[in-house]
Amino acid sequence: MKTVFVVGAGPAGLFAAQKIAQAGHQTIIFNRDIKPGGLAEYGIYPTKDKMKFGLRKQFAKVLSLPNVHYFGNAPVSRQSAITVDDLRRWRPSAIVFSVGAQGTKKLGLPGEMAKGVYPAKDFVYNYNLLPIYTSQDFSVGKRVAVIGMGNVMVDIVHWLLVDDPKKTTEEVIVVARRGPFEAKFDAKEFNYVENHFDRKAFEKELERIQPQLSAVGQDTSKLAEETFPVLKKPAAEGEIQGGRFSFRFLCQPKEIHADANGRINRLTVTENVLAERDGSIACKATEKTAEIEVTP
Ligand SMILES: Cc1cc2nc3c(=O)[nH]c(=O)nc-3n(C[C@H](O)[C@H](O)[C@H](O)COP(=O)(O)OP(=O)(O)OC[C@H]3O[C@@H](n4cnc5c(N)ncnc54)[C@H](O)[C@@H]3O)c2cc1C
């Protein structure tokens, strides 16, 4: 029987531990967070209980194996009580590093360090109550820009407009490099926020970018079949209740501007055009820029 260390108890570390333990080895897990699960615990949207409970059950099964030993709140790093050299000194047969993608991607933009600018992962960790992130400032204003249009964007819109107990945000602008046909969220996820989708603003935005879409042969009448199935449903009558969100397509952040308190209040974006590349639609930056106001 051998002893194997596993560093990190997200889905990757836990399922690796399961295989190693099932092969008959002693498996010792060191995890930075108290709770196991990694992003399956701290990334999945707080109200998606069914998914979280299902995963927790699977993780509990792994941790209940008699030869799996779990240490939470046990980060391994140069700055921690346990270092990689310590692990080596304890002479395991192998060490598995399954620490996930912990870094945050910087956009490399002027003004990126302004207050009120957050990496999505950290923002998500905060509303999912991962300990050190709960004591940091993730405050938002009335008008918020979210960069990107995948499922994490939908989660953040969901939080800002539906579940944030502070209810500070009244409007979200989703800033997307490409067009509506390149949206990456799942229709099922979009259902959570569809009551806040500003369809009038969306139609106006489609009109604005129509020439760009036509240039690459995209037909907006097909959007309902492809990336925006919400358009198959009749538009709700009257005003949107609560906050609303809209899309600003074909642009990417170029510079972040801050007010006198150092807090973001405007975003300069570069306008993009669409271009077909190797059978898929890519975007190309132009010389043109535009301004998007946000509220500090
Ligand atoms: C915001 C967000 C939402 C997501 N939502 C979904 C979803 O709804 N459905 C879905 O299928 N996927 C979702 N994903 C993707 C999914 O969460 C990841 O693909 C998956 O969690 C990756 O697993 P992992 O084990 O590699 O890393 P992680 O889940 O990141 O786990 C890493 C683990 O390593 C630990 N660790 C880190 N550093 C150290 C250290 N130095 N020492 C010890 N331990 C350390 C951490 O505490 C953590 O427990 C989401 C991702 C994000 C970012």
PDBQT file of the ligand as one rigid body, heavy atoms in Angstrom, charges set to zero:
ROOT
HETATM    1  C1  LIG A 301     -18.198  31.129 -11.855  1.00  0.00    +0.000 C 
HETATM    2  C2  LIG A 301     -18.177  29.694 -12.314  1.00  0.00    +0.000 A 
HETATM    3  C3  LIG A 301     -19.367  28.983 -12.370  1.00  0.00    +0.000 A 
HETATM    4  C4  LIG A 301     -19.363  27.661 -12.800  1.00  0.00    +0.000 A 
HETATM    5  N1  LIG A 301     -20.537  26.998 -12.853  1.00  0.00    +0.000 NA
HETATM    6  C5  LIG A 301     -20.555  25.717 -13.301  1.00  0.00    +0.000 A 
HETATM    7  C6  LIG A 301     -21.777  24.992 -13.397  1.00  0.00    +0.000 A 
HETATM    8  O1  LIG A 301     -22.860  25.523 -13.099  1.00  0.00    +0.000 OA
HETATM    9  N2  LIG A 301     -21.724  23.693 -13.839  1.00  0.00    +0.000 N 
HETATM   10  C7  LIG A 301     -20.524  23.096 -14.197  1.00  0.00    +0.000 A 
HETATM   11  O2  LIG A 301     -20.495  21.919 -14.583  1.00  0.00    +0.000 OA
HETATM   12  N3  LIG A 301     -19.359  23.769 -14.111  1.00  0.00    +0.000 NA
HETATM   13  C8  LIG A 301     -19.354  25.047 -13.685  1.00  0.00    +0.000 A 
HETATM   14  N4  LIG A 301     -18.165  25.728 -13.655  1.00  0.00    +0.000 N 
HETATM   15  C9  LIG A 301     -16.932  25.023 -14.027  1.00  0.00    +0.000 C 
HETATM   16  C10 LIG A 301     -16.473  24.064 -12.897  1.00  0.00    +0.000 C 
HETATM   17  O3  LIG A 301     -16.720  24.650 -11.644  1.00  0.00    +0.000 OA
HETATM   18  C11 LIG A 301     -14.981  23.752 -13.048  1.00  0.00    +0.000 C 
HETATM   19  O4  LIG A 301     -14.754  23.213 -14.332  1.00  0.00    +0.000 OA
HETATM   20  C12 LIG A 301     -14.502  22.724 -11.998  1.00  0.00    +0.000 C 
HETATM   21  O5  LIG A 301     -14.850  23.127 -10.702  1.00  0.00    +0.000 OA
HETATM   22  C13 LIG A 301     -12.988  22.576 -12.076  1.00  0.00    +0.000 C 
HETATM   23  O6  LIG A 301     -12.604  21.613 -11.108  1.00  0.00    +0.000 OA
HETATM   24  P1  LIG A 301     -11.159  21.568 -10.458  1.00  0.00    +0.000 P 
HETATM   25  O7  LIG A 301     -11.186  20.491  -9.423  1.00  0.00    +0.000 OA
HETATM   26  O8  LIG A 301     -10.127  21.464 -11.527  1.00  0.00    +0.000 OA
HETATM   27  O9  LIG A 301     -10.906  23.005  -9.778  1.00  0.00    +0.000 OA
HETATM   28  P2  LIG A 301     -11.704  23.812  -8.660  1.00  0.00    +0.000 P 
HETATM   29  O10 LIG A 301     -13.140  23.476  -8.653  1.00  0.00    +0.000 OA
HETATM   30  O11 LIG A 301     -11.308  25.239  -8.828  1.00  0.00    +0.000 OA
HETATM   31  O12 LIG A 301     -11.082  23.276  -7.281  1.00  0.00    +0.000 OA
HETATM   32  C14 LIG A 301      -9.771  23.604  -6.860  1.00  0.00    +0.000 C 
HETATM   33  C15 LIG A 301      -9.626  23.213  -5.401  1.00  0.00    +0.000 C 
HETATM   34  O13 LIG A 301      -8.255  23.411  -5.054  1.00  0.00    +0.000 OA
HETATM   35  C16 LIG A 301      -8.167  24.089  -3.814  1.00  0.00    +0.000 C 
HETATM   36  N5  LIG A 301      -6.900  24.832  -3.810  1.00  0.00    +0.000 N 
HETATM   37  C17 LIG A 301      -6.546  25.893  -4.566  1.00  0.00    +0.000 A 
HETATM   38  N6  LIG A 301      -5.292  26.285  -4.278  1.00  0.00    +0.000 NA
HETATM   39  C18 LIG A 301      -4.849  25.447  -3.321  1.00  0.00    +0.000 A 
HETATM   40  C19 LIG A 301      -3.634  25.343  -2.587  1.00  0.00    +0.000 A 
HETATM   41  N7  LIG A 301      -2.602  26.170  -2.831  1.00  0.00    +0.000 N 
HETATM   42  N8  LIG A 301      -3.514  24.383  -1.646  1.00  0.00    +0.000 NA
HETATM   43  C20 LIG A 301      -4.545  23.537  -1.395  1.00  0.00    +0.000 A 
HETATM   44  N9  LIG A 301      -5.729  23.581  -2.062  1.00  0.00    +0.000 NA
HETATM   45  C21 LIG A 301      -5.864  24.528  -3.017  1.00  0.00    +0.000 A 
HETATM   46  C22 LIG A 301      -9.382  24.989  -3.754  1.00  0.00    +0.000 C 
HETATM   47  O14 LIG A 301      -9.711  25.269  -2.385  1.00  0.00    +0.000 OA
HETATM   48  C23 LIG A 301     -10.444  24.082  -4.425  1.00  0.00    +0.000 C 
HETATM   49  O15 LIG A 301     -11.074  23.275  -3.480  1.00  0.00    +0.000 OA
HETATM   50  C24 LIG A 301     -18.144  27.042 -13.202  1.00  0.00    +0.000 A 
HETATM   51  C25 LIG A 301     -16.953  27.767 -13.136  1.00  0.00    +0.000 A 
HETATM   52  C26 LIG A 301     -16.959  29.084 -12.718  1.00  0.00    +0.000 A 
HETATM   53  C27 LIG A 301     -15.666  29.860 -12.670  1.00  0.00    +0.000 C 
ENDROOT
TORSDOF 0
